Amino acid sequence: MQRISILLLVLVACFATAMQAQAPAPKPAPEVKKLRSVVGDWTYEGEYKPGPLGPGGKFAGEYTARMILGGFFLQEQFREKGPAGETRSLALDGYDPVKKNFPGELYSDDGSRITAAFTITGNTWTIPGKLVTGG
């Protein structure tokens, strides 16, 4: 009797595992597709105005963006040369279906960090956030 119980338990466990393996993989929310508009390799340039974060001056950079982790998140890498020298940054953005926004974090090799929860309407990205500078 005990052998039958153990055999039955093993069969149930195998059947449950097989059923889970056939379940469809989760898919990103449709809103995540909006992040794909920046996927690729880009160059950019501009000019900073003088302010509390440092002197003004021209800057130029390279930007690479890829969808990662099954298309749920956008990974961004920046390399920028400007008045303060060269800075490298890494960012991750995703979608929050509860708050209906795109939370993101950016970390730079100068110790700064940006935390934001932005929205995308058409081709306009509105990014209010908090900047914490190194030191």
C-alpha positions in Angstrom: 0.0 0.0 0.0 2.8 2.4 0.9 4.5 1.7 -2.5 1.3 2.6 -4.3 1.0 5.8 -2.4 4.6 6.8 -3.2 4.2 5.9 -6.8 0.9 7.9 -7.0 2.6 10.9 -5.4 5.5 10.7 -7.9 3.1 10.4 -10.9 1.1 13.4 -9.7 4.3 15.5 -9.3 5.5 14.5 -12.8 2.1 15.4 -14.3 1.9 18.7 -12.5 5.4 19.6 -13.7 4.5 18.6 -17.3 1.4 20.8 -17.2 3.4 23.8 -15.9 5.9 23.4 -18.7 3.1 23.7 -21.3 1.7 26.9 -19.8 2.3 29.9 -22.2 5.2 32.1 -21.2 4.1 35.5 -19.8 4.2 38.4 -22.3 5.1 42.0 -21.6 2.2 44.5 -21.4 1.4 46.1 -24.8 2.6 49.5 -23.4 6.2 48.1 -23.2 6.3 48.4 -27.0 6.6 52.1 -26.6 10.1 51.6 -25.2 11.2 50.0 -28.4 11.2 53.3 -30.2 14.7 54.0 -28.8 16.2 50.6 -29.4 19.4 50.7 -31.4 22.8 52.5 -31.5 22.7 56.3 -31.5 24.9 59.3 -31.3 23.9 62.7 -29.8 25.3 66.1 -29.1 24.2 69.3 -27.4 25.1 72.0 -25.0 24.7 72.2 -21.2 23.7 75.5 -19.6 25.8 76.5 -16.5 24.0 75.7 -13.3 24.2 74.0 -9.9 25.4 70.7 -11.5 28.5 72.4 -13.1 29.7 74.6 -15.8 28.0 74.7 -19.2 29.6 73.5 -22.4 29.2 71.2 -25.3 28.8 67.5 -25.0 28.6 64.5 -27.3 27.7 60.9 -26.6 26.9 57.4 -27.7 23.7 55.6 -26.7 22.9 51.9 -27.0 19.5 50.5 -26.1 18.3 46.9 -26.1 15.1 45.1 -24.9 16.1 42.4 -22.3 14.6 39.7 -20.0 12.0 38.5 -22.5 11.2 42.0 -23.7 10.0 43.2 -20.3 12.8 45.8 -19.8 14.9 48.3 -21.7 18.6 48.4 -21.0 20.4 51.6 -21.9 24.1 52.4 -22.0 25.5 55.9 -22.4 29.0 57.1 -23.0 29.3 60.9 -22.9 32.1 63.4 -23.2 31.4 66.9 -21.9 32.8 69.8 -19.8 33.3 67.4 -16.8 35.1 64.8 -18.8 33.8 61.3 -19.9 30.9 59.7 -18.1 29.4 56.2 -18.5 25.9 55.3 -17.4 23.7 52.3 -17.3 19.9 52.5 -17.1 17.0 50.0 -16.8 13.4 50.9 -17.6 10.2 48.8 -17.4 6.4 49.3 -17.2 4.3 49.4 -14.1 0.7 48.3 -15.1 -0.7 49.4 -11.7 0.6 53.0 -11.8 0.5 53.0 -15.7 4.0 54.5 -15.9 7.5 53.5 -16.8 9.8 53.3 -13.7 13.5 53.6 -14.4 16.9 53.9 -12.7 20.1 55.3 -14.2 23.5 54.9 -12.6 26.6 56.7 -13.7 30.3 56.2 -13.0 30.5 59.6 -11.4 28.4 58.3 -8.5 25.2 60.0 -9.6 21.9 58.2 -9.8 18.5 59.2 -11.3 15.3 57.6 -10.2 12.2 58.4 -12.4 8.7 57.2 -13.2 8.0 58.6 -16.7 5.1 58.6 -19.1 5.0 58.2 -22.9 2.3 60.0 -24.9 2.8 59.8 -28.6 6.4 60.6 -29.2 6.8 62.7 -26.0 8.5 61.2 -23.0 7.8 63.1 -19.8 10.5 62.3 -17.2 10.1 63.8 -13.7 12.5 62.3 -11.3 15.1 62.7 -8.6 18.8 63.2 -9.3 21.3 62.2 -6.6 24.8 63.4 -7.4 28.0 61.7 -6.3 29.2 63.5 -3.2 
